[in-house]
Amino acid sequence: MDTWVIAFGMVGIIFSALGIVLRAIDYQRRRELAELLLSVALFAIMWYAFIYIMILTGYVARIPNLYNKGIPMYYLVAPCAYFYVQLKLQQTHKLPRHWYLHLIPFIVGLIDIMPYAIASAAEKQALMARLVSNIRTGFEHEYGFINQQWHYVARLLLAFVYLLAQWRSLFMADTEDGRISKRLLFSLYMLTIIYSLFVAVQVSMVLNILFNRVQASYILKDAHQLIWVSALYLLFSIWVCFGARLRPRR
């Protein structure tokens, strides 16, 4: 089972990288901001999968400087997915006014990774050794201004709020006037469904950890739960690569 978790994750990373390249090409040709936002969201999820695999396999101890650098990026996944759907539905290339307020969690995360970033090489190596032997350390280490478990809670709460807004946008979309094609709407629904399931599985894991702290290490390595996360990540990355090119009806 562990092998399948890692295999799904690695294949997902490959498809993610390909998907980012394809979306970057789309952005260069059509200057669609939506494609750029989707690439940012996909890169953040890809980085999360990469670091998790490095922790599970123990290789993170060889490259300690990579650890925790994704914390700010993870806060961008939910707003990027939401604005991607919004821009596609509204057929616009501009974000709304005051869009930068959505970057506040990203900035908080950026500040919180500073203590680890400036720690000595010996301190980083010691923390990675602890992390590999006890993965629960990722929730409990002292390198940060914020208790690390609250990053998981805050990120998933924000994801839930953005997902509600994203579903509302889809339900309110009007296909009768011909501006929004049913093909586009179907693709956006697929994206939102897969992402919703991805978030739901993560919420389940985090709640299990918060209420079963003694078994946190087991839960974080439980292949029966991780297989669902990795499989949904793989589905998401495949959708980005081979899903319909989301052009509105002319």
DAZINOR-V326415 format. One record per residue. PHI is phi in whole degrees, -180 to 180 (NA if undefined). NEAR is the number of other C-alpha atoms within 12 Angstrom. D_LAST is the distance of its C-alpha to the last C-alpha in whole Angstrom. Layout:
# DAZINOR-V326415
((PHI	NEAR	D_LAST) (PHI	NEAR	D_LAST))
This chain:
# DAZINOR-V326415
((NA	16	47) (-59	20	47) (-62	17	46) (-67	22	43) (-59	31	42) (-67	31	43) (-64	23	41) (-59	33	38) (-63	38	38) (-67	28	38) (-65	27	36) (-61	37	33) (-63	36	34) (-62	26	33) (-66	29	30) (-63	38	29) (-60	29	30) (-65	24	28) (-62	33	25) (-64	32	26) (-61	23	26) (-64	25	22) (-69	34	21) (-65	27	23) (-65	18	21) (-59	24	18) (-65	20	19) (-64	15	21) (-80	13	18) (-115	17	15) (54	17	17) (-91	26	16) (-62	30	19) (-58	35	18) (-65	38	19) (-67	31	22) (-64	34	23) (-64	43	22) (-64	35	25) (-63	34	27) (-61	37	27) (-67	46	28) (-64	37	30) (-64	34	32) (-66	42	33) (-62	36	33) (-64	32	36) (-60	33	38) (-63	35	38) (-62	35	39) (-65	33	42) (-63	33	43) (-64	33	43) (-63	26	46) (-71	34	48) (-60	31	48) (-89	22	49) (87	21	51) (-71	23	50) (-62	29	49) (-65	27	53) (-85	20	52) (-133	20	49) (-61	30	50) (-68	26	48) (-79	25	45) (-65	32	46) (66	38	44) (-70	28	42) (-84	30	39) (-52	37	40) (-63	31	38) (-65	33	35) (-62	37	35) (-71	36	34) (-88	39	31) (-60	40	30) (-63	41	29) (-65	40	27) (-66	38	25) (-63	45	24) (-64	39	23) (-70	38	22) (-60	38	19) (-63	42	18) (-60	37	18) (-65	33	16) (-66	38	13) (-70	37	13) (-87	27	14) (53	25	11) (-130	22	14) (-114	22	16) (-123	20	19) (-79	25	22) (-68	14	24) (-62	8	27) (63	10	30) (-61	14	28) (-66	15	31) (-63	15	33) (-72	23	31) (-89	21	33) (-58	19	37) (-60	28	37) (-60	30	36) (-66	20	39) (-60	26	42) (-63	31	41) (-64	27	41) (-67	22	45) (-72	27	46) (-87	31	46) (-62	23	48) (-56	21	51) (-73	30	51) (-62	21	49) (-97	16	53) (-68	19	55) (-71	15	57) (-60	17	57) (-66	15	59) (-65	21	58) (-64	28	55) (-65	23	56) (-66	21	58) (-66	33	55) (-67	35	54) (-64	23	57) (-65	24	57) (-66	31	53) (-66	30	53) (-80	22	57) (-145	25	55) (-63	32	51) (-63	30	52) (-56	25	53) (-60	33	49) (-89	28	50) (-118	25	53) (-67	26	53) (-95	21	55) (-86	27	52) (165	28	50) (-84	19	51) (-116	24	49) (-55	20	50) (-59	25	48) (-65	26	47) (-73	25	46) (-64	33	43) (-64	30	42) (-65	25	42) (-63	26	40) (-64	31	37) (-74	31	37) (-64	23	37) (-64	29	35) (-60	35	32) (-63	28	33) (-64	19	32) (-65	31	29) (-65	34	28) (-59	22	29) (-65	22	26) (-67	33	24) (-64	28	24) (-61	18	24) (-60	25	21) (-68	33	20) (-66	19	22) (-86	16	20) (-64	27	17) (-109	17	15) (-99	20	13) (-71	12	14) (-82	11	12) (86	16	8) (-72	21	7) (-111	29	9) (-75	26	9) (-65	23	13) (-63	22	13) (-63	30	12) (-63	34	15) (-61	24	17) (-64	28	17) (-68	40	18) (-64	30	20) (-62	25	22) (-57	37	22) (-68	38	24) (-65	24	26) (-63	29	28) (-66	38	28) (-63	30	30) (-65	25	32) (-60	34	33) (-67	34	34) (-60	24	36) (-66	25	38) (-65	31	39) (-60	25	40) (-60	24	42) (-65	32	44) (-65	31	44) (-63	23	46) (-60	21	48) (-69	28	49) (-64	24	50) (-98	13	52) (-138	17	54) (-61	21	54) (-63	14	57) (-99	20	55) (-56	25	52) (-63	28	53) (-64	22	53) (-63	26	49) (-68	36	48) (-114	29	49) (-70	22	48) (-63	23	46) (-67	20	46) (-90	27	44) (-66	33	42) (-63	26	41) (-70	29	38) (-62	38	37) (-67	40	37) (-67	31	35) (-68	34	33) (-63	44	32) (-62	36	32) (-60	31	29) (-62	41	27) (-67	41	28) (-66	29	27) (-59	31	23) (-64	40	23) (-73	31	23) (-116	20	22) (-65	24	19) (-60	20	16) (-73	23	14) (-83	34	12) (-93	27	9) (-70	24	6) (-67	19	4) (-89	9	0))
